[in-house]
């Protein structure tokens, strides 16, 4: 690889890091301001889960649609368009005052964020193929950093009573130009060659579902927990514990900081202890975090609970992907693509589940549902250990044809 290509790859990688960081900030601003959005639009607690459930449904549609568009254009072209557009929908969510305007803003956000997620990860996988080593965790760490910044900004906005038009509009005024500038350096054919196409072909290869099902369940349970924190931690502190809005933002901020710190040392813990005890211990700690939050007498105890939850859950999702890759080393992209579907499934189940239980009883009881689901990962932990690699159907057919 010549020096010119190496330099362009570094620029492309840095630009994608910025993209993930901007998306983390955008997402955190939106989810930590759910109480303010609810108040501004007069959205009832009964309707809130419906609006929140619509976002992952439309994100799934956007993700699938983006694959069709990318085949006819490029992942870089899609990302250049959808990232500034996602930032614009953030501003739209803060400008309206009628329910149909909120529905339009959140609907556009869902569609676009699905396309954004898909195109970002396509470029990330392509760059990883070109680098020949794992670099995806760095991109997702950048998302966590952006989410920390977004949650902190939301807290400052609540403290100084900025209001959604100023907060979301001001953030979009910074995020949109940053996205446009980063887009100039996204990886294209010159940097990636056929890496994106090769990754897509690998992901399309047929592998059996059954060995992946325990990991799929663990992924769904982890994202149900994550969706519960993203959508309801701030609302629980304000409505359930009577916290100030600016203090309540620390629940999501603490969760993301703990997740980032946990992931910084998680690889070493897995190398030293093994994946099984790390996943089981993390699930138990995450369940304890839910229990502390549900029993919290005040805001700071609730924040502590959500922080413990972030520390516990941080290693589970990366280890789901790693375990899937170990099962099908020759078809790891296909395994990862299958497992990633349960990201959306978890978000789709988590928000309505917690919202419905909270509406029928209270947020304290509602937090026990994701707590039980995250505990279910403990017996599933055995599937995260090193196992004999399995063959995809394509490999099996080839082996049969060779008389093996």
C-alpha positions in Angstrom: 0.0 0.0 0.0 1.6 3.3 -1.1 2.0 6.4 1.1 -0.7 8.3 -0.8 -3.4 5.6 -0.2 -2.2 5.2 3.4 -2.7 9.0 4.0 -6.2 8.9 2.4 -7.1 6.0 4.6 -6.1 7.9 7.7 -8.1 10.9 6.7 -11.1 8.7 5.9 -10.9 6.9 9.2 -10.7 10.3 11.1 -13.7 11.5 9.1 -15.7 8.5 10.0 -14.7 8.9 13.7 -16.2 12.4 13.5 -19.3 11.0 11.9 -19.9 8.6 14.7 -19.2 11.3 17.3 -21.7 13.6 15.7 -24.3 10.9 15.6 -23.7 10.1 19.3 -24.3 13.8 20.2 -27.4 14.0 18.0 -29.0 10.8 19.5 -28.2 11.8 23.1 -29.6 15.3 22.7 -32.9 13.8 21.4 -33.3 11.0 24.0 -32.3 13.0 27.1 -34.8 15.7 26.2 -37.8 13.4 26.0 -39.5 15.0 29.0 -39.2 18.5 27.4 -40.4 17.1 24.1 -43.4 15.6 25.8 -44.2 18.8 27.6 -43.8 21.0 24.5 -46.1 18.9 22.3 -48.6 17.8 25.1 -47.7 14.2 24.4 -49.4 11.9 27.0 -47.7 9.0 28.7 -50.0 6.6 26.9 -49.0 8.0 23.5 -45.3 8.3 24.3 -44.4 4.6 23.8 -46.1 4.6 20.4 -44.0 7.5 19.2 -40.9 6.0 20.6 -41.6 2.6 19.0 -42.1 4.2 15.6 -38.5 5.3 15.5 -36.8 1.9 15.5 -39.4 0.5 13.1 -38.7 3.3 10.6 -35.0 3.0 11.3 -35.2 -0.6 10.2 -37.0 0.5 7.0 -34.3 3.1 6.4 -31.5 0.6 7.0 -32.9 -1.9 4.5 -33.7 0.9 2.0 -30.2 2.3 2.3 -28.7 -1.0 1.1 -30.6 -0.7 -2.1 -29.5 2.9 -2.6 -25.9 2.1 -1.8 -25.8 -0.6 -4.5 -26.7 2.1 -7.0 -24.6 4.8 -5.6 -22.0 4.5 -2.8 -22.1 4.3 1.0 -20.1 7.6 1.1 -22.8 9.3 -1.1 -25.6 8.1 1.2 -23.7 9.1 4.4 -22.9 12.6 3.0 -26.6 13.3 2.5 -28.3 11.6 5.5 -26.0 12.8 8.3 -26.7 16.5 7.8 -30.4 15.6 7.2 -30.5 13.7 10.6 -29.1 16.8 12.3 -31.8 18.9 10.6 -34.6 16.6 11.9 -33.2 17.3 15.4 -33.9 21.0 14.8 -37.3 20.3 13.4 -38.2 18.3 16.6 -37.6 21.4 18.7 -39.4 23.9 16.5 -42.9 22.5 16.3 -45.7 22.5 18.8 -48.3 20.2 17.3 -48.4 16.4 17.4 -48.3 16.0 13.7 -45.2 18.1 13.5 -43.5 15.9 16.1 -44.7 12.7 14.3 -43.2 14.1 11.0 -39.9 15.0 12.7 -39.5 11.7 14.5 -40.6 9.8 11.4 -37.9 11.5 9.3 -35.4 11.0 12.1 -36.1 7.2 12.2 -35.9 6.7 8.5 -32.7 8.8 8.2 -31.0 7.4 11.2 -31.5 3.8 9.9 -29.8 4.8 6.7 -27.1 6.7 8.6 -26.4 3.7 10.9 -26.1 1.3 7.9 -23.9 3.6 5.8 -21.6 4.5 8.7 -21.1 0.8 9.5 -20.6 -0.1 5.8 -17.8 2.4 5.6 -16.4 1.2 8.9 -16.4 -2.5 7.8 -14.8 -1.4 4.5 -12.0 0.5 6.3 -11.5 -2.4 8.6 -11.0 -4.7 5.7 -8.5 -2.3 4.2 -6.6 -1.9 7.5 -6.6 -5.7 8.0 -7.2 -5.4 11.8 -10.1 -4.5 14.1 -10.8 -0.7 14.2 -14.6 -0.8 14.6 -14.5 -0.4 18.4 -12.9 2.9 18.0 -15.8 4.2 15.9 -18.3 3.1 18.5 -16.2 4.6 21.3 -16.5 7.9 19.3 -20.3 7.5 19.4 -20.1 7.1 23.2 -18.0 10.3 23.4 -20.5 12.1 21.3 -23.3 10.9 23.4 -21.6 12.1 26.6 -21.2 15.5 25.0 -24.8 15.6 23.8 -26.1 14.6 27.3 -23.9 17.2 29.0 -25.2 19.9 26.5 -28.8 18.9 27.2 -28.1 19.2 30.9 -26.7 22.7 30.5 -29.7 23.6 28.3 -32.1 22.4 31.1 -30.1 24.3 33.8 -30.2 27.6 31.9 -33.7 27.0 30.6 -32.7 27.4 26.9 -35.8 25.7 25.5 -35.9 23.2 22.7 -35.8 25.6 19.8 -32.6 27.2 21.0 -31.0 24.0 22.2 -31.8 21.8 19.2 -31.5 24.7 16.7 -28.2 25.8 18.1 -26.8 22.2 18.1 -28.0 21.6 14.5 -26.2 24.9 13.5 -22.9 23.3 14.7 -23.6 19.7 13.8 -24.7 20.3 10.2 -21.5 22.2 9.0 -19.3 19.7 10.9 -21.1 16.8 9.1 -20.6 18.5 5.7 -16.9 19.1 6.3 -16.3 15.5 7.5 -18.2 14.3 4.4 -15.4 15.6 2.2 -13.1 13.0 3.6 -15.3 9.9 3.7 -13.8 6.8 2.1 -14.6 6.1 -1.5 -13.5 3.6 -4.2 -10.0 5.0 -4.3 -9.5 4.2 -0.6 -11.6 1.1 -0.2 -11.3 -0.6 -3.6 -13.7 -3.5 -3.5 -13.8 -3.8 0.3 -17.4 -2.7 0.8 -18.6 -5.0 -2.0 -16.6 -7.9 -0.6 -18.0 -7.3 2.9 -21.6 -7.2 1.5 -21.0 -10.4 -0.4 -19.7 -12.1 2.7 -22.7 -10.8 4.7 -25.1 -12.3 2.0 -23.7 -15.8 2.4 -26.0 -18.3 3.9 -25.3 -19.5 7.4 -27.6 -21.5 9.7 -29.7 -19.6 12.3 -29.9 -22.1 15.1 -26.3 -21.8 16.5 -26.8 -18.0 16.6 -30.2 -17.9 18.4 -28.8 -17.8 22.0 -26.6 -14.9 21.0 -29.5 -13.2 19.2 -31.5 -13.4 22.4 -28.6 -11.9 24.4 -28.4 -9.1 21.9 -32.1 -8.4 22.1 -32.1 -8.4 25.9 -29.1 -6.1 26.0 -30.7 -3.6 23.7 -34.0 -3.7 25.6 -32.0 -2.6 28.6 -30.3 0.1 26.5 -33.5 1.4 25.1 -35.0 1.5 28.6 -32.2 3.8 29.7 -32.0 5.9 26.6 -35.8 6.6 26.5 -36.8 6.6 30.1 -33.9 7.2 32.5 -34.3 11.0 32.4 -38.1 10.7 32.5 -38.0 8.4 35.5 -35.9 10.8 37.5 -38.1 13.8 36.7 -41.5 12.1 37.0 -40.8 9.2 39.3 -38.2 10.7 41.7 -39.1 14.4 41.4 -35.6 15.4 40.2 -34.7 18.7 38.5 -34.5 18.4 34.7 -30.8 19.4 34.6 -29.9 16.9 37.3 -31.9 14.2 35.6 -29.8 14.4 32.5 -26.9 13.0 34.6 -28.6 9.6 34.5 -27.9 9.1 30.8 -24.6 10.9 31.1 -23.4 8.6 33.9 -24.6 5.5 31.9 -22.6 6.6 28.8 -19.5 7.5 30.8 -19.5 4.1 32.6 -20.0 2.3 29.3 -17.1 4.2 27.7 -14.8 3.5 30.6 -15.9 -0.1 30.8 -15.2 -0.7 27.1 -11.8 0.9 27.5 -10.7 -1.9 29.9 -13.2 -4.6 28.7 -10.8 -6.2 26.1 -8.2 -6.7 28.8 -10.7 -8.3 31.2 -11.8 -10.7 28.4 -8.2 -11.6 27.6 -7.4 -12.2 31.3 -10.7 -13.8 32.5 -12.4 -15.1 29.4 -15.6 -13.9 27.8 -18.0 -16.1 29.8 -17.3 -14.7 33.3 -17.1 -11.1 31.9 -20.5 -11.5 30.2 -22.1 -13.2 33.2 -20.6 -10.7 35.7 -21.6 -7.8 33.5 -25.2 -9.0 33.2 -25.4 -9.5 37.0 -24.0 -6.0 37.6 -26.4 -4.5 35.0 -29.4 -6.2 36.7 -28.1 -4.8 40.1 -28.0 -1.4 38.5 -31.7 -1.7 37.5 -32.5 -2.8 41.0 -30.7 0.2 42.6 -32.4 2.6 40.2 -35.9 1.0 40.8 -35.4 1.2 44.6 -33.8 4.6 44.6 -35.1 7.0 47.2 -33.8 10.1 45.3 -32.1 11.3 42.1 -28.5 10.6 43.0 -29.3 7.0 43.9 -31.1 6.7 40.6 -28.0 8.1 38.8 -25.8 5.6 40.6 -28.1 2.7 39.4 -27.9 3.8 35.8 -24.2 4.2 36.0 -23.8 0.7 37.4 -26.0 -0.5 34.6 -23.7 1.1 32.0 -20.6 -0.5 33.5 -22.3 -3.9 33.5 -23.8 -3.8 30.0 -20.7 -2.3 28.2 -19.0 -5.6 27.3 -22.1 -7.7 26.5 -22.9 -6.3 23.0 -19.3 -6.4 21.7 -18.9 -9.9 23.0 -22.1 -11.0 21.2 -20.5 -10.0 17.9 -17.2 -11.6 18.9 -18.9 -14.9 19.8 -20.8 -14.9 16.5 -17.5 -14.3 14.6 -15.9 -17.2 16.4 -18.8 -19.5 15.5 -18.5 -18.7 11.8 -14.9 -17.4 11.2 -15.2 -17.7 7.4 -18.6 -16.0 7.4 -18.2 -13.5 10.3 -19.7 -10.6 8.4 -22.9 -12.7 7.8 -23.0 -13.6 11.5 -22.6 -10.0 12.5 -25.3 -8.9 10.1 -27.7 -11.5 11.5 -27.0 -10.5 15.1 -27.3 -6.8 14.3 -31.0 -7.3 13.4 -31.7 -7.8 17.1 -30.4 -4.4 17.9 -33.6 -3.0 16.3 -35.7 -5.8 17.8 -34.5 -4.8 21.3 -35.2 -1.1 20.7 -38.6 -2.0 19.3 -39.6 -4.1 22.3 -37.9 -2.0 25.1 -39.5 1.4 24.7 -43.2 0.2 24.5 -42.7 -2.4 27.2 -41.3 0.0 29.8 -43.8 2.7 28.7 -46.8 0.4 29.0 -45.8 -0.9 32.4 -45.1 2.6 33.7 -48.5 3.8 32.4 -50.2 0.9 34.1 -48.3 1.1 37.4 -45.1 3.1 37.9 -41.6 3.6 36.5 -40.2 1.6 39.5 -42.1 -1.5 38.5 -41.4 -0.8 34.8 -37.6 -1.0 35.4 -38.0 -4.6 36.7 -38.9 -5.9 33.2 -35.6 -5.1 31.6 -33.9 -6.1 34.8 -35.3 -9.7 34.4 -34.3 -9.8 30.7 -30.8 -8.7 31.4 -30.6 -11.4 34.1 -31.6 -14.0 31.4 -28.2 -13.3 29.8 -26.4 -15.0 32.8 -27.5 -18.6 31.8 -26.8 -17.7 28.1 -23.2 -16.8 29.1 -22.0 -20.3 28.2 -22.5 -19.6 24.5 -19.9 -16.8 24.7 -17.0 -19.2 25.3 -14.7 -20.5 22.6 -16.5 -23.2 20.6 -15.6 -25.3 17.6 -16.0 -23.1 14.5 -19.1 -24.0 12.4 -19.4 -24.0 8.6 -21.8 -21.9 6.6 -24.1 -23.7 4.1 -21.8 -22.6 1.3 -18.8 -24.3 2.9 -20.8 -27.4 3.7 -21.9 -27.7 0.1 -18.3 -27.3 -1.1 -17.1 -29.9 1.4 -19.8 -32.4 0.3 -18.9 -31.8 -3.4 -15.3 -32.5 -2.6 -16.3 -35.8 -0.9 -15.2 -34.6 2.6 
